[in-house]
Amino acid sequence: MTAAVEGQLDVLKTLIAYGADLDMVDIDGESSLDFASLDGHTAVVEYIESKE
């Protein structure tokens, strides 16, 4: 989620390669996709959506 909110696409790709779960949500029910979307990181959003 931190990589997504900061727009760090390469870090996010590495984490996913090592098994990071994009379906996880925080205590408020927000996902990595939500965080990336709210902060305007379109490349991250597109990448996450391609993994769904």
Contacts in CASP RR format, 6 or more apart in sequence:
PFRMAT RR
TARGET T0000
AUTHOR 0000-0000-0000
METHOD contacts of the structure
MODEL  1
MTAAVEGQLDVLKTLIAYGADLDMVDIDGESSLDFASLDGHTAVVEYIES
KE
1 24 0 8 1.000
1 26 0 8 1.000
1 30 0 8 1.000
1 31 0 8 1.000
1 32 0 8 1.000
1 35 0 8 1.000
3 9 0 8 1.000
3 11 0 8 1.000
3 12 0 8 1.000
3 15 0 8 1.000
3 32 0 8 1.000
3 44 0 8 1.000
4 12 0 8 1.000
4 32 0 8 1.000
4 33 0 8 1.000
4 35 0 8 1.000
4 36 0 8 1.000
4 41 0 8 1.000
4 44 0 8 1.000
4 48 0 8 1.000
5 32 0 8 1.000
5 35 0 8 1.000
5 36 0 8 1.000
5 38 0 8 1.000
5 39 0 8 1.000
5 41 0 8 1.000
6 39 0 8 1.000
6 41 0 8 1.000
7 36 0 8 1.000
7 39 0 8 1.000
7 41 0 8 1.000
7 43 0 8 1.000
7 44 0 8 1.000
8 44 0 8 1.000
9 41 0 8 1.000
9 43 0 8 1.000
9 44 0 8 1.000
9 47 0 8 1.000
12 20 0 8 1.000
12 32 0 8 1.000
12 44 0 8 1.000
12 47 0 8 1.000
12 48 0 8 1.000
13 47 0 8 1.000
16 22 0 8 1.000
16 51 0 8 1.000
22 31 0 8 1.000
22 32 0 8 1.000
22 33 0 8 1.000
22 48 0 8 1.000
22 51 0 8 1.000
22 52 0 8 1.000
23 31 0 8 1.000
24 31 0 8 1.000
24 32 0 8 1.000
25 31 0 8 1.000
32 44 0 8 1.000
32 48 0 8 1.000
33 45 0 8 1.000
33 48 0 8 1.000
33 49 0 8 1.000
36 44 0 8 1.000
36 45 0 8 1.000
36 48 0 8 1.000
37 45 0 8 1.000
END
